[in-house]
Amino acid sequence: MIKAGVDIGSRTIKVVLHDGQRKIHSEVRENTFNTLEVCKSMLEGLNYDSITATGYGRHLFADRYNATTISEIKAFAIGINNCYPNVRTILDIGGQDTKAITIDEKGNVKRFEMNDKCAAGTGRFLEIMAMALRYEIDEFGEKATHAKEAAKVNSMCTVFAESEVISQIANGANRENIARGIHESIVKRSIMLLNRVGIDGDIAFVGGVAKNSAMLSLLEKNLKRKIYVPDNPQIIGALGCAIV
Amino acid sequence: MTDYKEMWKGLGLDLETHDAVLDIVGKAYQDVFLSQNNRPKGMEYFDFVMSEIHGLRIKELLDAKQEGRKVIGTFCVFVPEEIVLAANAVCVGLCAGAELGFELAEQYVPRNTCSLIKSAFGFKLAKVCPYIESTDMIVGENTCDGKKKAYESYKDIVGNLYVMDIPQTKSQAGRNLLKAEFVKFAAAVGELTGNKLTVENLKKGIEIVNNKRNAILRLAKLRAHNPVPISGLDVLLANQVYFYDNPERFTASVNAICDELEQRIANKVGVFNEGTPRTLISGCPMAVPNWKIPHIIETSGATIVGEEMCTGERGTQNLTNVNGNTIDELIDNIVDRYMKIDCAIFTPNQSRLDHIKEMATKYKADGVINYSLQFCQPYSHESMTFGKELESEGIPVLNLETDYSQEDVGQLKTRIEAFIERIKK
């Protein structure tokens, strides 16, 4: 039996097929204003027996495709438990929100916390900051890693942080140092969220932002431990849906 | 529907904005309440009350005023309704639950003020609340810092504000303060109405309010049954209408619903399946039309079996002892009853935590959802400390912080669904 999972996030849509033993297909695509169209073209030609949806568009999708839904929190818990049975704490930074989740050995959710309603400290925040510094999102983390020091970025509100960054540029601050400062401020915020659920066992880092090398190294440095990142950290929610 | 346009105009409302408000509330009511399955027949009374909330009820208030009675508006469960009724005045709640006139409100209160306070200003300044405009006296109470400072400005806007001080500790000194304030309030109400307090009218006031509390507590108890015979939304609505309605009629209507629910329980009829996860909501008050979180909970596969809120059991628990031979003794009884309110402005506030645990057990809740309004420091703080304490005792907790806007509904839904997945057996 082949099960499909779809994770409809604010920035990207992820599809995974799982045959009960292993993942047999996965794809990540940018979301557009027409979510259902993107889903339709991603699912075209795929064969599956059942489909489960998660992410912000899950209800929209479920109504159209007669799919079951689960929350992202549950999806990530199941997905990570499948990749790393040793992990008990998950940090997910997606486009629109950041989540800290603790799970038990079976992948059941014990506790979770999410960022408050603004986009501070999320993938979207990083994108806006990269734009303000005229970096491509893919090089943003690398540049931050190479910085000699971190400029201090105090504001966590996307709007205020952007103007703070712009005035730092105007004051002649080093571009890489500002990039580093932005990453450090998000890491600090993420650790606060992790502390709220209580870090337990090994930690995994997932979601689109887990592809950012600076975020990972700064998290490891601050938490003084190894952090597990799956090969494709963006698809873990969809994977969880395909296993549930 | 009767045409109330002239009445509203007479009260100085901005008819255009007011029409828009009624439209939005009416539509929300349709979506949130009338779409529910298998509601008790007795809820038709509340549907009627809601459809006439700015109509018939306001007419009743104006008619009462014609007869020489006074209308006293309140923002808090600390205002002793017993004393208001003893003086033959009408008591109405003025708290509002919609994001309206906030840009006007922000000329008087800082931006980081909670929605509850902002809407008190917004509804007045946008001229959309016939209750505010019908009052002869509005009672403000020094509870949290936000309200305390806000009343300093509100005074100038409404012109009939009476401010009452409220203690912050459950000490003898605190009790003395509350008694002095209630005596002073009784004198002010006496002066406004021309009616002196007597043992008889005070006892009658106590009785009317106790009856109302008894009815709503009776309703609360019936929700311990599984399947739950009434939705949390419908009970929240009753708790909200508690503050507006004629108290005797309200009592009779709630008791009629209870009779019906007892039948349902005997027949094992409910509004949700037996296995539906049961939640208790706890935290800041929810004033009409603030139904956002309960609506999400009850459309995401769980039900609400109790409200530990001012618009719920925090406001209605504990009766006032009616036995006493003098006005002073009766006032003492009233003070004793109000000193038991476990509002988060008190320090320490252990009794609130105890009450949450007691309610969770009594109503067989599978988890507690703490609801704090953004910028409400006292309740946000307690949701942190109480949340940890409840979790350590094995009671799952979800802490939510939100305001009156609708833009975070998606995020709230994700959290609530994940919490329901967690507590589902």
Contacts between the chains, C-beta under 8 A, distances in Angstrom:
chain1	res1	chain2	res2	distance
A	56	B	410	5.5
A	56	B	414	7.4
A	69	B	417	7.8
A	70	B	417	7.8
A	70	B	421	6.7
A	71	B	414	5.5
A	71	B	417	4.3
A	71	B	418	3.8
A	71	B	421	5.9
A	72	B	414	6.1
A	72	B	418	7.4
A	73	B	414	7.3
A	73	B	415	8.0
A	73	B	418	3.7
A	73	B	421	7.4
A	74	B	418	6.1
A	74	B	421	4.8
A	96	B	411	7.8
A	97	B	411	6.4
A	97	B	414	7.9
A	108	B	422	7.8
A	109	B	418	6.6
A	109	B	421	6.7
A	109	B	422	5.0
A	110	B	422	7.8
A	111	B	391	7.3
A	112	B	415	7.8
A	112	B	418	6.0
A	112	B	422	7.9
A	114	B	411	6.8
A	114	B	414	7.4
A	114	B	415	5.9
A	116	B	374	8.0
A	116	B	401	6.3
A	117	B	402	7.4
A	117	B	407	7.2
A	117	B	408	4.2
A	117	B	411	5.9
